[in-house]
Amino acid sequence: MTPSQRAHLRRLAHALPVTVMIGKHGLTENILSKVEQELDAHELIKLRFLDYKDMKDELVETIVATTGAMLVAIIGHTAILYRQHRDPAQRKIHV
């Protein structure tokens, strides 16, 4: 992903609400399935770390490896992820 594409996605994500929150239970199968659902529905999502803030880089790497998403940015305790929809007709974001 080029820097200009990354900047474009960051601009789009600015107004988005946080859809997935990682709390005291950490990264569970339910969280991973929620991330999958949100990526399928929206392509661009925000994750917020309520706990495990010191491990957010490792957890984001695990999420990216598991879901096939791309990390756009980590801003504070919020991560922005993007995964293009598999069906070209349902793609909402064109990078």
Beta strands, then each sheet from edge to edge (+ up, - down):
strand 1: 20-22
strand 2: 44-49
strand 3: 70-75
strand 4: 78-82
sheet 1: 1+ 2+ 4- 3+
end
